[in-house]
């Protein structure tokens, strides 16, 4: 009995257990509330940190955007200043170039007049060669005629071969004068071809026809060479050799449409690299290949002006029409080239030329 009573005394009562359970439930509820508050605080802190982080980065991005915008504005203003300076400098350079060209024009006219006078003097002997006019010119001196007949055997071979060449040379040397009324049809046809190249380019046309985009500045240069310089003159070089080749390609294409295969183009440059640029550029612009280049083909490349002049002279004697193209790297042009009917030189930039006391771009 004593043992059972002791166990009963040590065993907690039901009421005590119920109280403990209520206490535990209250603690659990309190812990849950504390947990919810902590979660809310952490979420609010995280949201605040994210908002602060986003705001900081947005401010940084806005500052970088403003900095880039300022840099872009500065570059645009610098571009405008550079373009304005280029326009101003171009006007000054154009005026200086016009003065130099005018001086060269006067020099060229004087030189050509001297050449004409010399040519006329050289033609005096060939004019005496045809004998039908001899009786009419000297009826009162019948005896000198046998002496004249005895002299030709010594000098006859060179004089009999030269007169027909010299008689046919002047119309070839004078060349087409596109700025005159005699060539009104050619002038109209040239303008039509230029308009076609500019407004309706044919990128898949036949060989020797221009196959590239032709801007108004290119058409203006070609028209100036034809109608202002009459097919003989120097044009101010463009921004690159490829642009010069485009102008030259249009000139070649027009002349071949006017005069056919009789046009033979001779190109002068002072290095193989530049001649290679000309060959590749002409192939690209005119749709031709390497077989069109060669001594007896449509295009011939030269590094020496003397060799070019000799070739042009042979072409003139063969009743061909040589077109001479001179690269802008040539600082001087030989006078032997200026006698031929068609030549186009690309004048280098004035600031790249040597400072000279007089206009001696042509030797």
MODELLER restraints for C-alpha pairs under 7 A, 6 or more apart:
rsr = mdl.restraints
at = mdl.atoms
rsr.add(forms.Gaussian(group=physical.xy_distance, feature=features.Distance(at['CA:100:A'], at['CA:359:A']), mean=6.76, stdev=0.5))
rsr.add(forms.Gaussian(group=physical.xy_distance, feature=features.Distance(at['CA:126:A'], at['CA:159:A']), mean=6.71, stdev=0.5))
rsr.add(forms.Gaussian(group=physical.xy_distance, feature=features.Distance(at['CA:126:A'], at['CA:163:A']), mean=5.17, stdev=0.5))
rsr.add(forms.Gaussian(group=physical.xy_distance, feature=features.Distance(at['CA:165:A'], at['CA:317:A']), mean=5.87, stdev=0.5))
rsr.add(forms.Gaussian(group=physical.xy_distance, feature=features.Distance(at['CA:169:A'], at['CA:316:A']), mean=6.48, stdev=0.5))
rsr.add(forms.Gaussian(group=physical.xy_distance, feature=features.Distance(at['CA:169:A'], at['CA:317:A']), mean=6.59, stdev=0.5))
rsr.add(forms.Gaussian(group=physical.xy_distance, feature=features.Distance(at['CA:172:A'], at['CA:316:A']), mean=6.40, stdev=0.5))
rsr.add(forms.Gaussian(group=physical.xy_distance, feature=features.Distance(at['CA:172:A'], at['CA:341:A']), mean=6.43, stdev=0.5))
rsr.add(forms.Gaussian(group=physical.xy_distance, feature=features.Distance(at['CA:173:A'], at['CA:339:A']), mean=6.53, stdev=0.5))
rsr.add(forms.Gaussian(group=physical.xy_distance, feature=features.Distance(at['CA:173:A'], at['CA:340:A']), mean=5.05, stdev=0.5))
rsr.add(forms.Gaussian(group=physical.xy_distance, feature=features.Distance(at['CA:173:A'], at['CA:341:A']), mean=4.62, stdev=0.5))
rsr.add(forms.Gaussian(group=physical.xy_distance, feature=features.Distance(at['CA:174:A'], at['CA:341:A']), mean=5.23, stdev=0.5))
rsr.add(forms.Gaussian(group=physical.xy_distance, feature=features.Distance(at['CA:175:A'], at['CA:341:A']), mean=4.14, stdev=0.5))
rsr.add(forms.Gaussian(group=physical.xy_distance, feature=features.Distance(at['CA:175:A'], at['CA:342:A']), mean=6.53, stdev=0.5))
rsr.add(forms.Gaussian(group=physical.xy_distance, feature=features.Distance(at['CA:177:A'], at['CA:183:A']), mean=6.77, stdev=0.5))
rsr.add(forms.Gaussian(group=physical.xy_distance, feature=features.Distance(at['CA:177:A'], at['CA:230:A']), mean=5.21, stdev=0.5))
rsr.add(forms.Gaussian(group=physical.xy_distance, feature=features.Distance(at['CA:178:A'], at['CA:187:A']), mean=6.14, stdev=0.5))
rsr.add(forms.Gaussian(group=physical.xy_distance, feature=features.Distance(at['CA:178:A'], at['CA:226:A']), mean=5.94, stdev=0.5))
rsr.add(forms.Gaussian(group=physical.xy_distance, feature=features.Distance(at['CA:178:A'], at['CA:227:A']), mean=5.63, stdev=0.5))
rsr.add(forms.Gaussian(group=physical.xy_distance, feature=features.Distance(at['CA:178:A'], at['CA:230:A']), mean=5.15, stdev=0.5))
rsr.add(forms.Gaussian(group=physical.xy_distance, feature=features.Distance(at['CA:178:A'], at['CA:231:A']), mean=6.99, stdev=0.5))
rsr.add(forms.Gaussian(group=physical.xy_distance, feature=features.Distance(at['CA:179:A'], at['CA:227:A']), mean=4.66, stdev=0.5))
rsr.add(forms.Gaussian(group=physical.xy_distance, feature=features.Distance(at['CA:179:A'], at['CA:228:A']), mean=6.60, stdev=0.5))
rsr.add(forms.Gaussian(group=physical.xy_distance, feature=features.Distance(at['CA:179:A'], at['CA:230:A']), mean=5.48, stdev=0.5))
rsr.add(forms.Gaussian(group=physical.xy_distance, feature=features.Distance(at['CA:190:A'], at['CA:254:A']), mean=6.71, stdev=0.5))
rsr.add(forms.Gaussian(group=physical.xy_distance, feature=features.Distance(at['CA:194:A'], at['CA:219:A']), mean=6.21, stdev=0.5))
rsr.add(forms.Gaussian(group=physical.xy_distance, feature=features.Distance(at['CA:197:A'], at['CA:214:A']), mean=5.91, stdev=0.5))
rsr.add(forms.Gaussian(group=physical.xy_distance, feature=features.Distance(at['CA:198:A'], at['CA:214:A']), mean=4.89, stdev=0.5))
rsr.add(forms.Gaussian(group=physical.xy_distance, feature=features.Distance(at['CA:198:A'], at['CA:215:A']), mean=6.04, stdev=0.5))
rsr.add(forms.Gaussian(group=physical.xy_distance, feature=features.Distance(at['CA:198:A'], at['CA:216:A']), mean=6.78, stdev=0.5))
rsr.add(forms.Gaussian(group=physical.xy_distance, feature=features.Distance(at['CA:201:A'], at['CA:211:A']), mean=6.67, stdev=0.5))
rsr.add(forms.Gaussian(group=physical.xy_distance, feature=features.Distance(at['CA:201:A'], at['CA:212:A']), mean=6.78, stdev=0.5))
rsr.add(forms.Gaussian(group=physical.xy_distance, feature=features.Distance(at['CA:201:A'], at['CA:213:A']), mean=6.28, stdev=0.5))
rsr.add(forms.Gaussian(group=physical.xy_distance, feature=features.Distance(at['CA:202:A'], at['CA:211:A']), mean=5.61, stdev=0.5))
rsr.add(forms.Gaussian(group=physical.xy_distance, feature=features.Distance(at['CA:203:A'], at['CA:211:A']), mean=4.29, stdev=0.5))
rsr.add(forms.Gaussian(group=physical.xy_distance, feature=features.Distance(at['CA:203:A'], at['CA:212:A']), mean=6.12, stdev=0.5))
rsr.add(forms.Gaussian(group=physical.xy_distance, feature=features.Distance(at['CA:204:A'], at['CA:211:A']), mean=6.54, stdev=0.5))
rsr.add(forms.Gaussian(group=physical.xy_distance, feature=features.Distance(at['CA:205:A'], at['CA:211:A']), mean=6.59, stdev=0.5))
rsr.add(forms.Gaussian(group=physical.xy_distance, feature=features.Distance(at['CA:207:A'], at['CA:286:A']), mean=5.86, stdev=0.5))
rsr.add(forms.Gaussian(group=physical.xy_distance, feature=features.Distance(at['CA:207:A'], at['CA:287:A']), mean=4.91, stdev=0.5))
rsr.add(forms.Gaussian(group=physical.xy_distance, feature=features.Distance(at['CA:207:A'], at['CA:288:A']), mean=5.57, stdev=0.5))
rsr.add(forms.Gaussian(group=physical.xy_distance, feature=features.Distance(at['CA:208:A'], at['CA:253:A']), mean=5.53, stdev=0.5))
rsr.add(forms.Gaussian(group=physical.xy_distance, feature=features.Distance(at['CA:208:A'], at['CA:286:A']), mean=4.74, stdev=0.5))
rsr.add(forms.Gaussian(group=physical.xy_distance, feature=features.Distance(at['CA:208:A'], at['CA:287:A']), mean=6.38, stdev=0.5))
rsr.add(forms.Gaussian(group=physical.xy_distance, feature=features.Distance(at['CA:208:A'], at['CA:288:A']), mean=6.65, stdev=0.5))
rsr.add(forms.Gaussian(group=physical.xy_distance, feature=features.Distance(at['CA:209:A'], at['CA:253:A']), mean=5.27, stdev=0.5))
rsr.add(forms.Gaussian(group=physical.xy_distance, feature=features.Distance(at['CA:209:A'], at['CA:286:A']), mean=5.38, stdev=0.5))
rsr.add(forms.Gaussian(group=physical.xy_distance, feature=features.Distance(at['CA:210:A'], at['CA:249:A']), mean=6.67, stdev=0.5))
rsr.add(forms.Gaussian(group=physical.xy_distance, feature=features.Distance(at['CA:210:A'], at['CA:250:A']), mean=5.94, stdev=0.5))
rsr.add(forms.Gaussian(group=physical.xy_distance, feature=features.Distance(at['CA:210:A'], at['CA:253:A']), mean=6.29, stdev=0.5))
rsr.add(forms.Gaussian(group=physical.xy_distance, feature=features.Distance(at['CA:210:A'], at['CA:285:A']), mean=5.72, stdev=0.5))
rsr.add(forms.Gaussian(group=physical.xy_distance, feature=features.Distance(at['CA:210:A'], at['CA:286:A']), mean=5.08, stdev=0.5))
rsr.add(forms.Gaussian(group=physical.xy_distance, feature=features.Distance(at['CA:211:A'], at['CA:285:A']), mean=5.36, stdev=0.5))
rsr.add(forms.Gaussian(group=physical.xy_distance, feature=features.Distance(at['CA:211:A'], at['CA:286:A']), mean=5.96, stdev=0.5))
rsr.add(forms.Gaussian(group=physical.xy_distance, feature=features.Distance(at['CA:211:A'], at['CA:287:A']), mean=6.97, stdev=0.5))
rsr.add(forms.Gaussian(group=physical.xy_distance, feature=features.Distance(at['CA:212:A'], at['CA:285:A']), mean=5.82, stdev=0.5))
rsr.add(forms.Gaussian(group=physical.xy_distance, feature=features.Distance(at['CA:218:A'], at['CA:247:A']), mean=5.85, stdev=0.5))
rsr.add(forms.Gaussian(group=physical.xy_distance, feature=features.Distance(at['CA:222:A'], at['CA:247:A']), mean=6.37, stdev=0.5))
rsr.add(forms.Gaussian(group=physical.xy_distance, feature=features.Distance(at['CA:222:A'], at['CA:251:A']), mean=6.53, stdev=0.5))
rsr.add(forms.Gaussian(group=physical.xy_distance, feature=features.Distance(at['CA:225:A'], at['CA:231:A']), mean=5.55, stdev=0.5))
rsr.add(forms.Gaussian(group=physical.xy_distance, feature=features.Distance(at['CA:225:A'], at['CA:233:A']), mean=6.58, stdev=0.5))
rsr.add(forms.Gaussian(group=physical.xy_distance, feature=features.Distance(at['CA:231:A'], at['CA:342:A']), mean=5.37, stdev=0.5))
rsr.add(forms.Gaussian(group=physical.xy_distance, feature=features.Distance(at['CA:231:A'], at['CA:343:A']), mean=6.60, stdev=0.5))
rsr.add(forms.Gaussian(group=physical.xy_distance, feature=features.Distance(at['CA:232:A'], at['CA:342:A']), mean=5.38, stdev=0.5))
rsr.add(forms.Gaussian(group=physical.xy_distance, feature=features.Distance(at['CA:232:A'], at['CA:343:A']), mean=5.06, stdev=0.5))
rsr.add(forms.Gaussian(group=physical.xy_distance, feature=features.Distance(at['CA:232:A'], at['CA:344:A']), mean=6.12, stdev=0.5))
rsr.add(forms.Gaussian(group=physical.xy_distance, feature=features.Distance(at['CA:233:A'], at['CA:343:A']), mean=6.54, stdev=0.5))
rsr.add(forms.Gaussian(group=physical.xy_distance, feature=features.Distance(at['CA:233:A'], at['CA:344:A']), mean=5.56, stdev=0.5))
rsr.add(forms.Gaussian(group=physical.xy_distance, feature=features.Distance(at['CA:233:A'], at['CA:345:A']), mean=6.45, stdev=0.5))
rsr.add(forms.Gaussian(group=physical.xy_distance, feature=features.Distance(at['CA:234:A'], at['CA:344:A']), mean=5.71, stdev=0.5))
rsr.add(forms.Gaussian(group=physical.xy_distance, feature=features.Distance(at['CA:234:A'], at['CA:345:A']), mean=4.42, stdev=0.5))
rsr.add(forms.Gaussian(group=physical.xy_distance, feature=features.Distance(at['CA:234:A'], at['CA:346:A']), mean=5.49, stdev=0.5))
rsr.add(forms.Gaussian(group=physical.xy_distance, feature=features.Distance(at['CA:234:A'], at['CA:347:A']), mean=5.86, stdev=0.5))
rsr.add(forms.Gaussian(group=physical.xy_distance, feature=features.Distance(at['CA:235:A'], at['CA:345:A']), mean=6.22, stdev=0.5))
rsr.add(forms.Gaussian(group=physical.xy_distance, feature=features.Distance(at['CA:235:A'], at['CA:346:A']), mean=4.98, stdev=0.5))
rsr.add(forms.Gaussian(group=physical.xy_distance, feature=features.Distance(at['CA:235:A'], at['CA:347:A']), mean=5.76, stdev=0.5))
rsr.add(forms.Gaussian(group=physical.xy_distance, feature=features.Distance(at['CA:236:A'], at['CA:346:A']), mean=5.67, stdev=0.5))
rsr.add(forms.Gaussian(group=physical.xy_distance, feature=features.Distance(at['CA:236:A'], at['CA:347:A']), mean=4.89, stdev=0.5))
rsr.add(forms.Gaussian(group=physical.xy_distance, feature=features.Distance(at['CA:236:A'], at['CA:348:A']), mean=6.66, stdev=0.5))
rsr.add(forms.Gaussian(group=physical.xy_distance, feature=features.Distance(at['CA:237:A'], at['CA:244:A']), mean=6.56, stdev=0.5))
rsr.add(forms.Gaussian(group=physical.xy_distance, feature=features.Distance(at['CA:237:A'], at['CA:328:A']), mean=6.57, stdev=0.5))
rsr.add(forms.Gaussian(group=physical.xy_distance, feature=features.Distance(at['CA:237:A'], at['CA:346:A']), mean=5.06, stdev=0.5))
rsr.add(forms.Gaussian(group=physical.xy_distance, feature=features.Distance(at['CA:237:A'], at['CA:347:A']), mean=5.49, stdev=0.5))
rsr.add(forms.Gaussian(group=physical.xy_distance, feature=features.Distance(at['CA:237:A'], at['CA:348:A']), mean=5.72, stdev=0.5))
rsr.add(forms.Gaussian(group=physical.xy_distance, feature=features.Distance(at['CA:237:A'], at['CA:349:A']), mean=6.95, stdev=0.5))
rsr.add(forms.Gaussian(group=physical.xy_distance, feature=features.Distance(at['CA:238:A'], at['CA:244:A']), mean=6.02, stdev=0.5))
rsr.add(forms.Gaussian(group=physical.xy_distance, feature=features.Distance(at['CA:242:A'], at['CA:281:A']), mean=6.46, stdev=0.5))
rsr.add(forms.Gaussian(group=physical.xy_distance, feature=features.Distance(at['CA:245:A'], at['CA:278:A']), mean=6.61, stdev=0.5))
rsr.add(forms.Gaussian(group=physical.xy_distance, feature=features.Distance(at['CA:245:A'], at['CA:281:A']), mean=6.21, stdev=0.5))
rsr.add(forms.Gaussian(group=physical.xy_distance, feature=features.Distance(at['CA:245:A'], at['CA:282:A']), mean=6.64, stdev=0.5))
rsr.add(forms.Gaussian(group=physical.xy_distance, feature=features.Distance(at['CA:246:A'], at['CA:285:A']), mean=6.62, stdev=0.5))
rsr.add(forms.Gaussian(group=physical.xy_distance, feature=features.Distance(at['CA:249:A'], at['CA:282:A']), mean=6.28, stdev=0.5))
rsr.add(forms.Gaussian(group=physical.xy_distance, feature=features.Distance(at['CA:249:A'], at['CA:285:A']), mean=6.39, stdev=0.5))
rsr.add(forms.Gaussian(group=physical.xy_distance, feature=features.Distance(at['CA:249:A'], at['CA:286:A']), mean=6.57, stdev=0.5))
rsr.add(forms.Gaussian(group=physical.xy_distance, feature=features.Distance(at['CA:255:A'], at['CA:263:A']), mean=6.91, stdev=0.5))
rsr.add(forms.Gaussian(group=physical.xy_distance, feature=features.Distance(at['CA:256:A'], at['CA:263:A']), mean=6.07, stdev=0.5))
rsr.add(forms.Gaussian(group=physical.xy_distance, feature=features.Distance(at['CA:262:A'], at['CA:320:A']), mean=5.10, stdev=0.5))
rsr.add(forms.Gaussian(group=physical.xy_distance, feature=features.Distance(at['CA:262:A'], at['CA:321:A']), mean=5.74, stdev=0.5))
rsr.add(forms.Gaussian(group=physical.xy_distance, feature=features.Distance(at['CA:263:A'], at['CA:320:A']), mean=6.42, stdev=0.5))
rsr.add(forms.Gaussian(group=physical.xy_distance, feature=features.Distance(at['CA:263:A'], at['CA:321:A']), mean=4.80, stdev=0.5))
rsr.add(forms.Gaussian(group=physical.xy_distance, feature=features.Distance(at['CA:263:A'], at['CA:322:A']), mean=5.80, stdev=0.5))
rsr.add(forms.Gaussian(group=physical.xy_distance, feature=features.Distance(at['CA:263:A'], at['CA:323:A']), mean=6.75, stdev=0.5))
rsr.add(forms.Gaussian(group=physical.xy_distance, feature=features.Distance(at['CA:264:A'], at['CA:298:A']), mean=5.06, stdev=0.5))
rsr.add(forms.Gaussian(group=physical.xy_distance, feature=features.Distance(at['CA:264:A'], at['CA:299:A']), mean=6.15, stdev=0.5))
rsr.add(forms.Gaussian(group=physical.xy_distance, feature=features.Distance(at['CA:264:A'], at['CA:321:A']), mean=6.06, stdev=0.5))
rsr.add(forms.Gaussian(group=physical.xy_distance, feature=features.Distance(at['CA:264:A'], at['CA:322:A']), mean=4.76, stdev=0.5))
rsr.add(forms.Gaussian(group=physical.xy_distance, feature=features.Distance(at['CA:264:A'], at['CA:323:A']), mean=5.96, stdev=0.5))
rsr.add(forms.Gaussian(group=physical.xy_distance, feature=features.Distance(at['CA:265:A'], at['CA:298:A']), mean=6.14, stdev=0.5))
rsr.add(forms.Gaussian(group=physical.xy_distance, feature=features.Distance(at['CA:265:A'], at['CA:299:A']), mean=4.81, stdev=0.5))
rsr.add(forms.Gaussian(group=physical.xy_distance, feature=features.Distance(at['CA:265:A'], at['CA:300:A']), mean=6.35, stdev=0.5))
rsr.add(forms.Gaussian(group=physical.xy_distance, feature=features.Distance(at['CA:265:A'], at['CA:322:A']), mean=5.79, stdev=0.5))
rsr.add(forms.Gaussian(group=physical.xy_distance, feature=features.Distance(at['CA:265:A'], at['CA:323:A']), mean=4.66, stdev=0.5))
rsr.add(forms.Gaussian(group=physical.xy_distance, feature=features.Distance(at['CA:265:A'], at['CA:324:A']), mean=5.94, stdev=0.5))
rsr.add(forms.Gaussian(group=physical.xy_distance, feature=features.Distance(at['CA:266:A'], at['CA:299:A']), mean=5.96, stdev=0.5))
rsr.add(forms.Gaussian(group=physical.xy_distance, feature=features.Distance(at['CA:266:A'], at['CA:300:A']), mean=4.94, stdev=0.5))
rsr.add(forms.Gaussian(group=physical.xy_distance, feature=features.Distance(at['CA:266:A'], at['CA:301:A']), mean=6.04, stdev=0.5))
rsr.add(forms.Gaussian(group=physical.xy_distance, feature=features.Distance(at['CA:266:A'], at['CA:308:A']), mean=6.93, stdev=0.5))
rsr.add(forms.Gaussian(group=physical.xy_distance, feature=features.Distance(at['CA:266:A'], at['CA:322:A']), mean=6.86, stdev=0.5))
rsr.add(forms.Gaussian(group=physical.xy_distance, feature=features.Distance(at['CA:266:A'], at['CA:323:A']), mean=6.00, stdev=0.5))
rsr.add(forms.Gaussian(group=physical.xy_distance, feature=features.Distance(at['CA:266:A'], at['CA:324:A']), mean=4.78, stdev=0.5))
rsr.add(forms.Gaussian(group=physical.xy_distance, feature=features.Distance(at['CA:266:A'], at['CA:325:A']), mean=6.14, stdev=0.5))
rsr.add(forms.Gaussian(group=physical.xy_distance, feature=features.Distance(at['CA:267:A'], at['CA:300:A']), mean=6.23, stdev=0.5))
rsr.add(forms.Gaussian(group=physical.xy_distance, feature=features.Distance(at['CA:267:A'], at['CA:301:A']), mean=4.92, stdev=0.5))
rsr.add(forms.Gaussian(group=physical.xy_distance, feature=features.Distance(at['CA:267:A'], at['CA:302:A']), mean=5.90, stdev=0.5))
rsr.add(forms.Gaussian(group=physical.xy_distance, feature=features.Distance(at['CA:267:A'], at['CA:324:A']), mean=5.91, stdev=0.5))
rsr.add(forms.Gaussian(group=physical.xy_distance, feature=features.Distance(at['CA:267:A'], at['CA:325:A']), mean=4.74, stdev=0.5))
rsr.add(forms.Gaussian(group=physical.xy_distance, feature=features.Distance(at['CA:267:A'], at['CA:326:A']), mean=6.06, stdev=0.5))
rsr.add(forms.Gaussian(group=physical.xy_distance, feature=features.Distance(at['CA:268:A'], at['CA:301:A']), mean=6.31, stdev=0.5))
rsr.add(forms.Gaussian(group=physical.xy_distance, feature=features.Distance(at['CA:268:A'], at['CA:302:A']), mean=4.90, stdev=0.5))
rsr.add(forms.Gaussian(group=physical.xy_distance, feature=features.Distance(at['CA:268:A'], at['CA:303:A']), mean=5.68, stdev=0.5))
rsr.add(forms.Gaussian(group=physical.xy_distance, feature=features.Distance(at['CA:268:A'], at['CA:305:A']), mean=6.86, stdev=0.5))
rsr.add(forms.Gaussian(group=physical.xy_distance, feature=features.Distance(at['CA:268:A'], at['CA:325:A']), mean=6.15, stdev=0.5))
rsr.add(forms.Gaussian(group=physical.xy_distance, feature=features.Distance(at['CA:268:A'], at['CA:326:A']), mean=4.91, stdev=0.5))
rsr.add(forms.Gaussian(group=physical.xy_distance, feature=features.Distance(at['CA:268:A'], at['CA:327:A']), mean=6.13, stdev=0.5))
rsr.add(forms.Gaussian(group=physical.xy_distance, feature=features.Distance(at['CA:269:A'], at['CA:275:A']), mean=5.93, stdev=0.5))
rsr.add(forms.Gaussian(group=physical.xy_distance, feature=features.Distance(at['CA:269:A'], at['CA:302:A']), mean=6.51, stdev=0.5))
rsr.add(forms.Gaussian(group=physical.xy_distance, feature=features.Distance(at['CA:269:A'], at['CA:303:A']), mean=5.28, stdev=0.5))
rsr.add(forms.Gaussian(group=physical.xy_distance, feature=features.Distance(at['CA:269:A'], at['CA:326:A']), mean=6.48, stdev=0.5))
rsr.add(forms.Gaussian(group=physical.xy_distance, feature=features.Distance(at['CA:269:A'], at['CA:327:A']), mean=5.25, stdev=0.5))
rsr.add(forms.Gaussian(group=physical.xy_distance, feature=features.Distance(at['CA:269:A'], at['CA:330:A']), mean=6.69, stdev=0.5))
rsr.add(forms.Gaussian(group=physical.xy_distance, feature=features.Distance(at['CA:270:A'], at['CA:303:A']), mean=4.95, stdev=0.5))
rsr.add(forms.Gaussian(group=physical.xy_distance, feature=features.Distance(at['CA:270:A'], at['CA:330:A']), mean=6.71, stdev=0.5))
rsr.add(forms.Gaussian(group=physical.xy_distance, feature=features.Distance(at['CA:271:A'], at['CA:303:A']), mean=6.40, stdev=0.5))
rsr.add(forms.Gaussian(group=physical.xy_distance, feature=features.Distance(at['CA:275:A'], at['CA:301:A']), mean=6.68, stdev=0.5))
rsr.add(forms.Gaussian(group=physical.xy_distance, feature=features.Distance(at['CA:283:A'], at['CA:289:A']), mean=5.70, stdev=0.5))
rsr.add(forms.Gaussian(group=physical.xy_distance, feature=features.Distance(at['CA:292:A'], at['CA:298:A']), mean=5.71, stdev=0.5))
rsr.add(forms.Gaussian(group=physical.xy_distance, feature=features.Distance(at['CA:292:A'], at['CA:299:A']), mean=6.28, stdev=0.5))
rsr.add(forms.Gaussian(group=physical.xy_distance, feature=features.Distance(at['CA:293:A'], at['CA:299:A']), mean=4.78, stdev=0.5))
rsr.add(forms.Gaussian(group=physical.xy_distance, feature=features.Distance(at['CA:293:A'], at['CA:300:A']), mean=5.69, stdev=0.5))
rsr.add(forms.Gaussian(group=physical.xy_distance, feature=features.Distance(at['CA:294:A'], at['CA:300:A']), mean=5.28, stdev=0.5))
rsr.add(forms.Gaussian(group=physical.xy_distance, feature=features.Distance(at['CA:302:A'], at['CA:308:A']), mean=6.14, stdev=0.5))
rsr.add(forms.Gaussian(group=physical.xy_distance, feature=features.Distance(at['CA:305:A'], at['CA:334:A']), mean=6.71, stdev=0.5))
rsr.add(forms.Gaussian(group=physical.xy_distance, feature=features.Distance(at['CA:309:A'], at['CA:336:A']), mean=6.23, stdev=0.5))
rsr.add(forms.Gaussian(group=physical.xy_distance, feature=features.Distance(at['CA:309:A'], at['CA:337:A']), mean=5.77, stdev=0.5))
rsr.add(forms.Gaussian(group=physical.xy_distance, feature=features.Distance(at['CA:312:A'], at['CA:322:A']), mean=5.89, stdev=0.5))
rsr.add(forms.Gaussian(group=physical.xy_distance, feature=features.Distance(at['CA:315:A'], at['CA:321:A']), mean=6.80, stdev=0.5))
rsr.add(forms.Gaussian(group=physical.xy_distance, feature=features.Distance(at['CA:315:A'], at['CA:322:A']), mean=6.53, stdev=0.5))
rsr.add(forms.Gaussian(group=physical.xy_distance, feature=features.Distance(at['CA:322:A'], at['CA:342:A']), mean=6.62, stdev=0.5))
rsr.add(forms.Gaussian(group=physical.xy_distance, feature=features.Distance(at['CA:323:A'], at['CA:342:A']), mean=5.00, stdev=0.5))
rsr.add(forms.Gaussian(group=physical.xy_distance, feature=features.Distance(at['CA:323:A'], at['CA:343:A']), mean=5.58, stdev=0.5))
rsr.add(forms.Gaussian(group=physical.xy_distance, feature=features.Distance(at['CA:324:A'], at['CA:342:A']), mean=6.33, stdev=0.5))
rsr.add(forms.Gaussian(group=physical.xy_distance, feature=features.Distance(at['CA:324:A'], at['CA:343:A']), mean=4.42, stdev=0.5))
rsr.add(forms.Gaussian(group=physical.xy_distance, feature=features.Distance(at['CA:324:A'], at['CA:344:A']), mean=6.10, stdev=0.5))
rsr.add(forms.Gaussian(group=physical.xy_distance, feature=features.Distance(at['CA:325:A'], at['CA:343:A']), mean=5.97, stdev=0.5))
rsr.add(forms.Gaussian(group=physical.xy_distance, feature=features.Distance(at['CA:325:A'], at['CA:344:A']), mean=5.00, stdev=0.5))
rsr.add(forms.Gaussian(group=physical.xy_distance, feature=features.Distance(at['CA:325:A'], at['CA:345:A']), mean=5.87, stdev=0.5))
rsr.add(forms.Gaussian(group=physical.xy_distance, feature=features.Distance(at['CA:326:A'], at['CA:344:A']), mean=6.26, stdev=0.5))
rsr.add(forms.Gaussian(group=physical.xy_distance, feature=features.Distance(at['CA:326:A'], at['CA:345:A']), mean=4.52, stdev=0.5))
rsr.add(forms.Gaussian(group=physical.xy_distance, feature=features.Distance(at['CA:326:A'], at['CA:346:A']), mean=6.29, stdev=0.5))
rsr.add(forms.Gaussian(group=physical.xy_distance, feature=features.Distance(at['CA:327:A'], at['CA:345:A']), mean=6.51, stdev=0.5))
rsr.add(forms.Gaussian(group=physical.xy_distance, feature=features.Distance(at['CA:327:A'], at['CA:346:A']), mean=5.89, stdev=0.5))
rsr.add(forms.Gaussian(group=physical.xy_distance, feature=features.Distance(at['CA:328:A'], at['CA:346:A']), mean=4.70, stdev=0.5))
rsr.add(forms.Gaussian(group=physical.xy_distance, feature=features.Distance(at['CA:328:A'], at['CA:347:A']), mean=5.45, stdev=0.5))
rsr.add(forms.Gaussian(group=physical.xy_distance, feature=features.Distance(at['CA:328:A'], at['CA:348:A']), mean=5.11, stdev=0.5))
rsr.add(forms.Gaussian(group=physical.xy_distance, feature=features.Distance(at['CA:329:A'], at['CA:348:A']), mean=6.81, stdev=0.5))
rsr.add(forms.Gaussian(group=physical.xy_distance, feature=features.Distance(at['CA:331:A'], at['CA:361:A']), mean=6.39, stdev=0.5))
rsr.add(forms.Gaussian(group=physical.xy_distance, feature=features.Distance(at['CA:332:A'], at['CA:361:A']), mean=5.11, stdev=0.5))
rsr.add(forms.Gaussian(group=physical.xy_distance, feature=features.Distance(at['CA:332:A'], at['CA:362:A']), mean=5.00, stdev=0.5))
rsr.add(forms.Gaussian(group=physical.xy_distance, feature=features.Distance(at['CA:332:A'], at['CA:363:A']), mean=6.09, stdev=0.5))
rsr.add(forms.Gaussian(group=physical.xy_distance, feature=features.Distance(at['CA:333:A'], at['CA:361:A']), mean=6.99, stdev=0.5))
rsr.add(forms.Gaussian(group=physical.xy_distance, feature=features.Distance(at['CA:333:A'], at['CA:362:A']), mean=4.84, stdev=0.5))
rsr.add(forms.Gaussian(group=physical.xy_distance, feature=features.Distance(at['CA:333:A'], at['CA:363:A']), mean=6.18, stdev=0.5))
rsr.add(forms.Gaussian(group=physical.xy_distance, feature=features.Distance(at['CA:334:A'], at['CA:362:A']), mean=6.27, stdev=0.5))
rsr.add(forms.Gaussian(group=physical.xy_distance, feature=features.Distance(at['CA:334:A'], at['CA:363:A']), mean=5.60, stdev=0.5))
rsr.add(forms.Gaussian(group=physical.xy_distance, feature=features.Distance(at['CA:335:A'], at['CA:362:A']), mean=6.98, stdev=0.5))
rsr.add(forms.Gaussian(group=physical.xy_distance, feature=features.Distance(at['CA:335:A'], at['CA:363:A']), mean=6.45, stdev=0.5))
